[in-house]
Amino acid sequence: MNALPIVAVLGATATGKSDLAVRLAEELDGEVVNADALQLYRGMDIGTAKIPPDERRGIPHHLLDVLEVTEEASVSTYQREARAAIAAIRGRGRTPVVVGGSGLYVRALLDDIEFPPTDARLRAQLEARAEAIGAPALHRELAASDPEAAAGIGVHDTRRIVRALEVGQLTGRSFRAFLPRPVHHDPATIQLGLSRPRPLLHARIALRVRRMVEAGLLEETRHLRAQGLERSATARRAIGYEQALAVLAGTMSCADAVSATEAGTRRLVRKQDTWFRRDPRITWLEAGEDLEQLTSAALARVARGSEACITAGGAAEEGGRGQEDGQE
């Protein structure tokens, strides 16, 4: 087991994750790894509240600005590159501090999740067969080859039936073998969640949106539009940018765009909170206005978590030796 833990700072938008992550990286001699899907995009700075370089306090940040807005983010690619970044950080004797609110990306990085391969030609063939014989008939084929997967997929869910058959034919394994499990990929992982009372969070969201507009969100969106933002299936739908594009197109007023951005962010916060609250491994911290006090509380939790990891690793090692002695 690597002696350096992976410290993850998670939670909803506008809770103050980035500031805490930088402070923890300072205290733990660490480097930050981004786990916000939209902050992967180069140039999407104001609308994603990306921490400016002059506020990073000299702390290296990884997986920021790695995609053009016309490229599509891939969870499996992110998993591979983020884990490589963590390995490199540890190789330098430093502590990885993961920060973000994109639940699927967080889970892909931290949990024991394997992404099965894809084959566009095979998928097209299966989709054509589904169109020709109907989803229920294709589901019966799945039940014959992968009864476990079929039991969990509806007979009319064409997309999942096709995907399960595709995975089975490509790997020879059950589709269910690739379902995510709530088990850390690295046992030395400590998850910290930030929360704020909902009324205070809504006030912070409103302030954040106003500051984004004042900082030049409309100009940033105009520049990104020239780079192909409107052609992106993902980036153009990002909260704030979608509304700014509507303003530039003349289909929404600035005041309506601000209101829509605030409402969309509040909906996102509810989804993020629901996602992360399902994970009992997260230790929740109340994020007040005193960053130093919050940092101290987080460091205390990291210290306890590190001790638990060391104890668990030692117990596992002793158990292994005991088994070897018994065999001898």
PLY file of the C-alpha trace (Angstrom):
ply
format ascii 1.0
element vertex 328
property float x
property float y
property float z
element edge 327
property int vertex1
property int vertex2
end_header
0.00 0.00 0.00
1.31 3.45 -0.91
1.94 5.44 2.27
0.60 8.63 0.66
-3.21 8.81 0.70
-5.44 10.08 -2.07
-7.44 12.95 -0.57
-10.66 13.79 -2.44
-12.62 17.00 -1.84
-16.14 16.49 -3.18
-19.55 18.10 -3.10
-21.92 20.39 -4.90
-21.15 23.49 -6.91
-20.33 26.66 -4.95
-19.49 24.91 -1.67
-15.86 26.08 -1.76
-14.10 22.88 -2.86
-11.34 24.52 -4.93
-10.17 26.82 -2.13
-10.03 23.94 0.35
-8.20 21.71 -2.12
-5.47 24.31 -2.60
-5.05 24.77 1.15
-4.88 21.01 1.71
-2.31 20.65 -1.06
-0.23 23.33 0.63
-0.40 21.62 4.01
0.12 18.09 2.68
2.82 18.94 0.14
0.40 17.90 -2.56
-0.77 18.53 -6.09
-4.35 18.95 -7.28
-6.15 16.65 -9.73
-9.32 18.05 -11.32
-12.50 15.94 -11.26
-14.87 18.47 -12.85
-15.83 17.36 -16.36
-16.33 20.88 -17.71
-13.02 22.16 -16.38
-11.32 19.73 -18.73
-12.17 22.21 -21.50
-9.66 24.85 -22.52
-11.11 28.36 -22.42
-14.17 27.49 -20.33
-12.83 29.43 -17.38
-15.36 31.97 -16.11
-18.47 29.84 -16.56
-16.96 26.82 -14.77
-15.46 28.90 -11.93
-12.05 27.46 -12.81
-9.53 28.63 -10.23
-7.27 31.24 -11.89
-3.53 30.49 -12.05
-2.70 33.37 -9.71
-4.94 31.84 -7.03
-3.39 28.37 -7.19
-0.59 29.50 -4.86
2.02 27.69 -6.92
0.29 24.31 -6.51
0.42 22.20 -9.72
-3.04 21.42 -11.10
-3.64 18.43 -13.38
-6.40 17.57 -15.87
-7.33 21.21 -16.44
-7.51 22.64 -19.98
-6.83 19.34 -21.74
-9.66 19.42 -24.32
-10.85 21.78 -27.03
-14.53 22.67 -26.83
-15.19 20.68 -30.01
-13.87 17.47 -28.42
-16.03 15.13 -26.39
-14.99 14.23 -22.87
-14.58 10.50 -22.22
-14.92 9.06 -18.72
-12.66 6.12 -19.55
-9.97 8.41 -20.97
-10.24 10.64 -17.92
-9.88 7.61 -15.62
-6.68 6.52 -17.35
-5.10 9.98 -17.43
-6.14 10.98 -13.90
-4.83 7.73 -12.41
-1.57 8.27 -14.29
-1.37 11.79 -12.83
-1.93 10.42 -9.32
0.79 7.80 -9.80
3.20 10.49 -11.00
2.37 12.76 -8.05
3.04 9.95 -5.60
6.21 9.11 -7.49
7.41 12.59 -6.64
6.69 11.89 -2.98
3.71 14.24 -2.91
0.03 13.83 -1.95
-2.68 13.78 -4.66
-5.65 16.03 -3.81
-8.63 15.29 -6.07
-11.30 18.00 -6.31
-14.56 18.14 -8.22
-18.29 17.71 -8.33
-18.79 15.52 -11.42
-20.02 12.35 -9.73
-19.35 9.89 -12.54
-15.80 11.18 -13.06
-15.11 11.02 -9.32
-16.33 7.43 -9.15
-14.38 6.46 -12.28
-11.20 7.78 -10.70
-11.62 6.59 -7.13
-13.59 3.36 -7.40
-12.83 -0.08 -8.79
-14.52 0.50 -12.14
-13.48 -1.07 -15.43
-14.84 0.34 -18.68
-15.57 -2.25 -21.37
-14.44 -1.65 -24.97
-16.71 -0.42 -27.74
-16.97 -1.25 -31.42
-19.00 1.14 -33.58
-19.45 -1.39 -36.40
-20.68 -4.16 -34.10
-23.01 -1.77 -32.31
-24.47 -0.60 -35.63
-25.09 -4.23 -36.61
-26.85 -4.95 -33.33
-28.95 -1.81 -33.60
-29.97 -2.84 -37.11
-30.99 -6.27 -35.83
-33.01 -4.65 -33.05
-34.77 -2.55 -35.66
-35.44 -5.62 -37.81
-36.60 -8.17 -35.21
-37.60 -5.93 -32.30
-36.09 -5.33 -28.88
-37.91 -8.25 -27.14
-36.43 -10.76 -29.61
-32.97 -9.31 -29.10
-33.54 -9.47 -25.35
-34.23 -13.20 -25.65
-30.87 -13.60 -27.37
-29.24 -11.72 -24.51
-31.03 -13.96 -21.99
-29.53 -17.00 -23.70
-25.96 -15.66 -23.71
-25.94 -13.51 -20.56
-28.92 -14.33 -18.31
-27.61 -12.21 -15.42
-27.47 -9.07 -17.56
-30.82 -9.80 -19.18
-32.49 -10.11 -15.78
-31.59 -6.50 -15.00
-32.55 -4.98 -18.37
-36.07 -4.32 -19.58
-37.24 -6.13 -22.71
-37.87 -2.82 -24.49
-34.63 -1.08 -23.40
-32.97 -1.33 -26.79
-29.94 0.79 -25.91
-28.91 -1.31 -22.91
-29.72 -4.62 -24.62
-27.47 -3.65 -27.52
-24.70 -2.51 -25.19
-24.85 -5.72 -23.16
-24.62 -7.86 -26.29
-21.79 -5.70 -27.63
-19.79 -6.10 -24.41
-20.42 -9.83 -24.30
-19.28 -10.37 -27.87
-16.19 -8.19 -27.46
-15.01 -9.50 -24.09
-16.65 -12.87 -23.54
-17.69 -11.62 -20.10
-21.02 -10.72 -18.59
-22.12 -7.11 -18.87
-22.69 -7.16 -15.12
-18.99 -7.78 -14.53
-18.39 -4.17 -15.56
-20.98 -2.56 -13.30
-19.43 -0.13 -10.79
-18.84 -1.31 -7.23
-18.48 0.99 -4.20
-14.93 -0.22 -3.53
-11.98 2.13 -3.69
-9.46 1.38 -6.42
-6.80 2.37 -3.87
-7.62 1.58 -0.23
-5.65 4.65 0.91
-8.43 6.97 -0.30
-10.00 9.57 1.98
-13.16 11.32 0.79
-14.20 14.67 2.25
-17.55 16.19 1.33
-18.33 19.90 1.68
-21.84 21.03 2.50
-23.57 24.32 3.21
-27.15 25.08 4.31
-29.27 25.29 1.18
-30.34 28.96 1.64
-26.70 30.03 2.02
-25.71 27.94 -0.97
-28.42 29.54 -3.10
-27.15 32.98 -2.08
-23.61 31.98 -3.08
-24.90 30.71 -6.43
-26.66 34.01 -7.13
-23.50 35.94 -6.24
-21.35 33.62 -8.33
-23.54 34.05 -11.42
-23.50 37.85 -11.10
-19.73 37.83 -10.76
-19.39 35.59 -13.82
-21.38 38.06 -15.88
-19.30 40.95 -14.56
-16.08 39.03 -15.26
-16.99 38.67 -18.94
-18.89 35.40 -19.37
-20.61 36.74 -22.49
-17.29 37.66 -24.11
-15.79 34.31 -23.14
-18.76 32.54 -24.75
-18.44 34.66 -27.90
-14.79 33.64 -28.16
-15.62 29.97 -27.58
-18.41 30.14 -30.14
-15.83 31.22 -32.72
-13.83 28.11 -31.76
-16.80 25.81 -32.35
-18.67 25.74 -29.04
-22.04 25.42 -30.76
-20.86 22.24 -32.51
-20.14 20.51 -29.20
-22.69 18.01 -27.95
-21.57 18.49 -24.34
-19.82 21.81 -23.76
-22.52 23.95 -25.38
-25.11 22.57 -22.92
-23.09 23.60 -19.86
-25.05 25.78 -17.45
-24.18 29.40 -18.09
-22.79 28.83 -21.57
-26.09 27.55 -22.95
-27.80 30.70 -21.67
-24.98 32.96 -22.91
-25.26 31.42 -26.38
-28.98 32.20 -26.33
-28.20 35.84 -25.46
-25.71 36.05 -28.32
-28.31 34.52 -30.65
-30.87 37.11 -29.54
-33.33 34.54 -28.20
-32.93 35.41 -24.50
-32.44 38.62 -22.58
-29.49 39.06 -20.22
-31.81 39.22 -17.20
-33.59 36.00 -18.24
-30.24 34.32 -18.87
-29.05 35.18 -15.36
-32.26 33.81 -13.84
-32.07 30.65 -15.95
-28.43 30.11 -15.02
-29.18 30.47 -11.32
-32.13 28.05 -11.58
-30.09 25.54 -13.57
-27.25 25.69 -11.05
-29.67 25.09 -8.17
-31.00 21.99 -9.97
-27.44 20.79 -10.52
-26.68 21.26 -6.82
-29.64 19.05 -5.86
-28.45 16.31 -8.23
-24.87 16.51 -6.99
-25.97 16.41 -3.37
-28.18 13.37 -4.00
-25.34 11.59 -5.81
-22.68 12.14 -3.16
-24.97 11.61 -0.16
-25.50 8.03 -1.29
-21.84 7.25 -0.55
-21.34 6.36 3.15
-17.55 6.54 2.75
-17.62 10.34 2.53
-16.96 12.34 5.69
-19.01 15.53 5.54
-17.67 18.89 6.69
-19.75 22.03 7.12
-18.10 24.73 5.01
-18.33 28.01 6.89
-16.68 31.28 5.97
-13.48 30.54 7.93
-11.25 28.66 5.48
-8.50 28.08 8.04
-10.93 26.44 10.46
-12.28 24.26 7.66
-8.75 23.33 6.62
-7.89 22.29 10.18
-10.99 20.08 10.38
-10.14 18.50 7.02
-6.52 17.87 8.03
-7.67 16.19 11.24
-9.89 13.86 9.21
-7.05 13.12 6.79
-4.77 12.26 9.72
-7.34 9.84 11.16
-7.93 8.31 7.76
-4.23 7.85 7.13
-3.79 6.09 10.49
-6.71 3.78 9.66
-5.16 2.92 6.29
-1.80 2.14 7.88
-3.45 -0.02 10.56
-5.51 -1.89 7.98
-2.44 -2.43 5.80
-0.45 -3.75 8.76
-3.24 -6.10 9.76
-3.46 -7.42 6.21
0.30 -7.98 6.14
0.26 -9.84 9.46
-2.64 -11.95 8.27
-0.72 -12.84 5.11
2.31 -13.89 7.13
0.10 -15.98 9.42
-1.34 -17.83 6.45
2.16 -18.50 5.11
3.31 -19.79 8.52
0.31 -22.10 8.69
1.06 -23.51 5.27
4.64 -24.21 6.30
0 1
1 2
2 3
3 4
4 5
5 6
6 7
7 8
8 9
9 10
10 11
11 12
12 13
13 14
14 15
15 16
16 17
17 18
18 19
19 20
20 21
21 22
22 23
23 24
24 25
25 26
26 27
27 28
28 29
29 30
30 31
31 32
32 33
33 34
34 35
35 36
36 37
37 38
38 39
39 40
40 41
41 42
42 43
43 44
44 45
45 46
46 47
47 48
48 49
49 50
50 51
51 52
52 53
53 54
54 55
55 56
56 57
57 58
58 59
59 60
60 61
61 62
62 63
63 64
64 65
65 66
66 67
67 68
68 69
69 70
70 71
71 72
72 73
73 74
74 75
75 76
76 77
77 78
78 79
79 80
80 81
81 82
82 83
83 84
84 85
85 86
86 87
87 88
88 89
89 90
90 91
91 92
92 93
93 94
94 95
95 96
96 97
97 98
98 99
99 100
100 101
101 102
102 103
103 104
104 105
105 106
106 107
107 108
108 109
109 110
110 111
111 112
112 113
113 114
114 115
115 116
116 117
117 118
118 119
119 120
120 121
121 122
122 123
123 124
124 125
125 126
126 127
127 128
128 129
129 130
130 131
131 132
132 133
133 134
134 135
135 136
136 137
137 138
138 139
139 140
140 141
141 142
142 143
143 144
144 145
145 146
146 147
147 148
148 149
149 150
150 151
151 152
152 153
153 154
154 155
155 156
156 157
157 158
158 159
159 160
160 161
161 162
162 163
163 164
164 165
165 166
166 167
167 168
168 169
169 170
170 171
171 172
172 173
173 174
174 175
175 176
176 177
177 178
178 179
179 180
180 181
181 182
182 183
183 184
184 185
185 186
186 187
187 188
188 189
189 190
190 191
191 192
192 193
193 194
194 195
195 196
196 197
197 198
198 199
199 200
200 201
201 202
202 203
203 204
204 205
205 206
206 207
207 208
208 209
209 210
210 211
211 212
212 213
213 214
214 215
215 216
216 217
217 218
218 219
219 220
220 221
221 222
222 223
223 224
224 225
225 226
226 227
227 228
228 229
229 230
230 231
231 232
232 233
233 234
234 235
235 236
236 237
237 238
238 239
239 240
240 241
241 242
242 243
243 244
244 245
245 246
246 247
247 248
248 249
249 250
250 251
251 252
252 253
253 254
254 255
255 256
256 257
257 258
258 259
259 260
260 261
261 262
262 263
263 264
264 265
265 266
266 267
267 268
268 269
269 270
270 271
271 272
272 273
273 274
274 275
275 276
276 277
277 278
278 279
279 280
280 281
281 282
282 283
283 284
284 285
285 286
286 287
287 288
288 289
289 290
290 291
291 292
292 293
293 294
294 295
295 296
296 297
297 298
298 299
299 300
300 301
301 302
302 303
303 304
304 305
305 306
306 307
307 308
308 309
309 310
310 311
311 312
312 313
313 314
314 315
315 316
316 317
317 318
318 319
319 320
320 321
321 322
322 323
323 324
324 325
325 326
326 327
